[in-house]
Amino acid sequence: MQKIDIYLSRISQLVQVGLFVTTLLTIYYTVIPLYKSAQLEESLARKETEYELLKLKAKDVLYKVNGWEYQQFVRVASECSGVPEIFLKDEKPSIGDRSAAEVDACLHTALAKFKFTDLSSEKNTEIHARVASIRPVLSSIYNDYSKRFDEYPSKIDQDIKSGKTPRSSIDQLDQFVGDLGYKISDNQKRDSYIHAGRLEITYGYFSAVSDAIRSALGEKI
């Protein structure tokens, strides 16, 4: 009996050792991998969140860059109206200096010089559509102001007949030389009225072209 007890005691000890080893193996092959997997999943979730935030920031930066580039394009495109040039020229401007076809060609040349950063095809198409939409408006403006320019002498003649002459610096000059005993001829007055009126029409044309370009292009894309 004593030997049996010894054997049973040893077997019990071996079983306990076996259970301990089994527990260690279970922890090593199941619990630890699960813990590491949970850590990896948590780390991956954090990285995905950081990635999404970075994507949003990149999208916001790209939006601002595209907005700035488009504003630069609008600024350059608006110069196609010829407004900056007429203030730098010594000679008087003419409507013919900027026909509708010339302004349209200038706009397309300006657009070709701009390579918008990672702009989507839809946005690029929209920009080209805006530029294309200006051409018929420019033609209408050109025809309107050209007609006013050509018909202005007849309008002045009718106004003179009806006594509705426009206010002009020639009237002040006429009064001044009249005080000196001289007189400006009616033809000189007529020519002055026509010149002043046509100049105003011309400046109005350039201003209308500039407004049409800015209105069609807008400030944002």
C-alpha positions in Angstrom: 0.0 0.0 0.0 2.8 2.3 0.8 4.3 1.8 -2.7 0.8 2.5 -4.3 0.6 5.7 -2.3 4.0 6.7 -3.5 3.1 6.0 -7.1 -0.2 7.9 -6.8 1.6 10.8 -5.3 4.1 10.9 -8.1 1.3 10.5 -10.7 -0.5 13.4 -9.0 2.6 15.5 -9.2 3.1 14.6 -12.8 -0.5 15.5 -13.6 -0.1 18.8 -11.9 3.1 19.5 -13.9 1.2 18.5 -17.0 -1.6 20.8 -16.3 0.8 23.6 -15.6 2.6 23.0 -18.9 -0.8 22.7 -20.7 -1.8 26.0 -19.1 1.4 27.7 -20.3 1.0 26.3 -23.8 -2.6 27.5 -23.9 -1.6 30.9 -22.8 1.2 31.0 -25.3 -0.8 29.8 -28.3 -4.2 31.3 -27.6 -4.3 34.2 -25.1 -1.0 35.9 -26.2 -1.9 35.8 -29.9 -5.4 37.1 -29.2 -3.9 39.9 -27.1 -1.4 40.7 -29.9 -4.2 40.6 -32.4 -6.3 43.0 -30.4 -3.4 45.3 -30.1 -2.8 45.2 -33.8 -6.5 45.8 -34.5 -6.5 48.8 -32.2 -3.3 50.1 -33.8 -4.8 49.6 -37.2 -8.0 51.4 -36.2 -5.9 54.4 -35.0 -3.9 54.4 -38.2 -7.1 54.3 -40.3 -8.5 57.2 -38.3 -5.3 59.2 -38.8 -5.3 58.3 -42.5 -8.8 59.5 -42.9 -7.9 62.8 -41.1 -4.9 63.2 -43.3 -7.1 62.6 -46.4 -9.5 65.3 -45.2 -6.7 67.7 -44.6 -5.1 66.9 -48.0 -8.5 67.4 -49.7 -8.9 70.8 -47.9 -5.4 71.9 -48.9 -6.1 70.8 -52.5 -9.4 72.7 -52.5 -7.6 75.9 -51.3 -4.8 75.4 -53.9 -7.3 74.9 -56.7 -9.3 78.0 -55.5 -6.1 80.1 -55.5 -5.1 78.9 -58.9 -8.6 79.6 -60.3 -8.6 83.1 -58.9 -5.2 83.7 -60.6 -6.7 82.4 -63.9 -9.7 84.7 -63.5 -7.4 87.7 -62.9 -5.3 86.8 -66.1 -8.5 86.1 -68.1 -10.1 89.4 -67.1 -7.1 91.2 -68.6 -8.2 89.8 -72.0 -10.8 92.5 -71.9 -8.1 95.0 -72.7 -8.9 97.3 -69.8 -5.4 97.3 -68.4 -3.9 98.2 -71.8 -6.2 101.2 -72.5 -5.0 102.9 -69.4 -1.4 102.4 -70.4 -1.8 103.6 -74.0 -1.1 107.2 -74.9 -3.5 107.0 -77.9 -7.3 106.8 -77.5 -8.7 103.3 -77.5 -11.0 101.9 -80.2 -13.6 99.2 -79.9 -11.9 97.5 -82.8 -8.8 97.0 -80.6 -10.6 94.1 -78.9 -13.1 92.4 -81.1 -15.1 89.4 -79.7 -12.9 86.9 -81.6 -9.7 88.4 -80.2 -11.0 88.4 -76.6 -12.2 84.8 -77.1 -8.8 83.7 -78.5 -7.0 85.5 -75.6 -9.2 83.6 -73.1 -8.4 80.2 -74.5 -4.7 81.1 -74.6 -4.8 82.1 -71.0 -6.7 78.8 -70.1 -4.1 76.7 -71.9 -1.3 78.2 -69.7 -2.9 77.0 -66.5 -2.4 73.5 -65.3 -4.7 73.2 -62.3 -3.3 70.9 -59.5 -5.0 67.5 -59.5 -8.3 69.1 -60.7 -11.0 66.5 -61.5 -12.1 66.0 -65.1 -15.5 67.3 -64.2 -14.1 70.6 -62.9 -11.8 70.9 -65.9 -14.8 70.4 -68.2 -16.8 73.0 -66.2 -14.0 75.6 -66.6 -13.8 75.0 -70.3 -17.6 75.3 -70.5 -17.5 78.6 -68.7 -14.9 80.0 -71.1 -16.9 78.7 -74.1 -20.1 80.4 -72.8 -18.4 83.8 -73.0 -18.1 83.9 -76.8 -21.7 84.6 -77.7 -22.0 87.2 -74.9 -18.9 89.0 -76.3 -20.3 89.0 -79.8 -23.5 90.5 -78.5 -21.6 93.2 -76.5 -19.4 94.0 -79.5 -22.4 94.3 -81.9 -24.3 96.5 -79.4 -21.5 99.0 -78.7 -20.3 99.1 -82.4 -23.8 100.0 -83.4 -23.9 102.7 -80.7 -20.5 104.0 -81.9 -21.6 104.1 -85.5 -24.9 105.7 -84.8 -23.7 108.3 -82.4 -23.1 111.1 -84.9 -26.8 110.8 -86.0 -27.9 110.9 -82.4 -25.9 114.1 -81.8 -27.4 115.7 -84.9 -30.9 114.9 -83.7 -30.0 116.2 -80.2 -28.6 119.4 -81.6 -31.8 120.0 -83.6 -33.9 119.4 -80.5 -31.7 121.5 -78.3 -30.6 118.5 -76.2 -26.9 118.7 -76.6 -24.8 116.7 -74.2 -22.7 118.3 -71.5 -19.1 118.6 -72.6 -15.9 120.4 -71.8 -16.4 122.2 -75.2 -19.2 124.3 -73.6 -16.9 125.6 -70.9 -14.3 126.3 -73.5 -16.9 128.1 -75.6 -17.9 130.3 -72.7 -14.3 131.1 -71.9 -13.3 132.1 -75.5 -16.7 133.9 -75.8 -15.6 136.1 -72.9 -12.5 136.9 -74.9 -14.6 137.8 -77.9 -14.2 134.6 -79.9 -16.7 131.9 -80.9 -16.3 128.2 -81.4 -18.1 127.1 -84.6 -21.1 124.7 -84.6 -19.1 122.1 -86.5 -16.3 122.2 -83.9 -18.9 121.8 -81.1 -20.5 118.9 -83.0 -17.2 117.2 -83.5 -16.4 117.6 -79.8 -19.7 116.1 -78.8 -19.2 113.2 -81.1 -15.6 112.6 -79.9 -16.5 112.7 -76.2 -19.6 110.5 -76.7 -17.7 107.9 -78.7 -14.9 107.8 -76.2 -17.5 107.2 -73.5 -19.0 104.4 -75.6 -15.6 102.8 -76.1 -14.7 102.8 -72.4 -18.2 101.4 -71.7 -17.5 98.6 -74.2 -14.2 97.6 -72.5 -15.9 97.7 -69.1 -18.8 95.6 -70.3 -16.4 93.0 -71.7 -14.5 92.8 -68.4 -17.8 92.4 -66.5 -18.9 89.7 -68.8 -15.7 87.7 -68.4 -15.8 87.9 -64.6 -19.5 87.1 -64.5 -19.2 84.0 -66.7 -16.0 82.7 -64.9 -17.2 83.5 -61.4 -14.9 83.6 -58.4 -14.8 79.9 -57.4 -14.7 76.6 -59.2 
